[in-house]
Amino acid sequence: MWNLTSSLIGFSAGLSLLFAWGEFIRKNTTGQTKIQGMLFLFASLFQAHTFLAATGLYHFFPHIYLVHLPFTACIGALLKHYFSELWEESPKRNRFSFWELVPALMVIVLLLPFYLSSGDEKIALHTKYQSEGVPIKFQITILVAVLPIFYAAFYVFYNMVKYIRFERFKKSAHLRLVGIIVGFGAFSSLVGIYTLFFHQSHGLELVSTLIALLLIVVYLLRQKSPELWGEVQRIVSEEKKYQTSQLGGFNLESLHNQLKYLMDVERVYRDESINLEKLATEMKLSEHQLSEFLNLHQKKNFFNLINHYRIKEAKELFASHPERNILTIAYDVGFPSKSTFYDAFKREVGTSPSEFRKSLKS
């Protein structure tokens, strides 16, 4: 029977096939894009199977009934490897193994008698299953095909908890989207298993409708946020650095406020002998901890930070005291020599101190 639901499922099958084709014809394909293409291709096969079954068109193509199941059994392994790119730094650790093909091989063995039967026998069995429900052998086969998807979802969420702080997860819309997409996929599989054992006549179409909605959401996300995957990779990389950080026991916001107080109020940068060791002592950190904090969380090394504050005050003094000598101001804000001041000022501002002062008068 052709209705709105079957039309949506058929549309999603074509959309997913288009996604797959787009991944395969890329000029610079990587292992990641190939896996992505396979995921879309297998999703397309699943949706096409449901569409043919829901509309009764399988009577014209009986020999392709259930051929999607071995491919469905591979989706879990593909998802795991797709997201493994986030956590695994070594490509060798992310290679496919023979054991990941076992579910697909089991499905083929269990369905082999069915695959070898005639077209008329397949149609008769399909008609019987629609009225009497799916027999236990086929239920077990479908369960074998779907279980790897739950493993993949567990793998993703386990690593998210392992590598990503909850506060970072709350702040990042990109991470939440990944979690929602994976969670929705696992939920769809759970619905499929539940309906398979308790409401056989409606399960397949319901699951495919959920998947169709997921594919449409993925399409919209790809249009709105093409940088989604790259942003998630960047966040995970930063979080992994944090996990091995020597600042794990410190409150970063407190450190930020402490540094701001030392610079804005006490103006420790005015001391021309200030160095990493002295500033670390003031903040009750080791030199390594302070260096990590400045580089990772302030995006500046020690000398860039000190010179930034020195030049900031020098610019303020140029504006408020135009009568004062440039070199005197340089010494007052902590620069030990004229050449150091001029070089640092030009790197920070883009012009020399004298040119900047002239621009204030014009």
C-alpha angles and dihedrals in degrees: 000000000000113000141143093280094052090046090054091049092048091049091051090050090056093043092052091048089052090051090051093049090050091054094047096050096050113127095226104039120180133187087264095055091046091053090047090051092050091050091053091044093052091045088053091052091051093049092045090052091053092046092053092045094047095048096042092240090127088083086074094046105032095152093066094054110127094357087123093068099081088051091047087055088060095053093083093054091046092051091049093052092043092058093037087077086073096055108025117075095184116070090207090064091056099057122126116255131208091246091064089064093054095091091053091048091049090052091051092049093048093048098038094102089051093047090051094050122101125267092252091052091051092051091048092050092047091051091048093049091052091059102032102030134248114309119239094254092059091043090056091046092052090046090054089051095050103041094078088062090061090049090052091050090049090049093053096047093043091055092044089056091043098050107022126066116229092236090056091048090053092051098046117077088187093060092045090052092053090049092049093048094049092042092049091051091051090046090053089053091049090051088050093054093046094050091043092062100032110021106024098166096062105029103090096050092045093052092046090049090055091047090048090055090047092051091050090050090050089051092051091047091051089054096045100037111023088162093059097109094043091050092050090049090051092050093048090048091053092046092051089054088051091053090059092040124125088219095069093114095048131088104237093203091054090050090050092051092046092052091047091052092050091050104036101034109023093029094209089174088077089074102092090204093056112130139166092273094053094046091047090053090051090052094042092240134123117252090251092051092049092047090051092048093051096045099042103032105025094034090224135095120233097267094045090051095049093045090047091059093042092052092044091058092042090057090050091051092048088057098042099038109034090163095063123098116256094229092050090054090048091055092044093057092049108267111142096209144015094245093051090050095048094047094047093044094052092049092050101039104023095234136067119266092252093050091048091051091050090052089057091059096049 
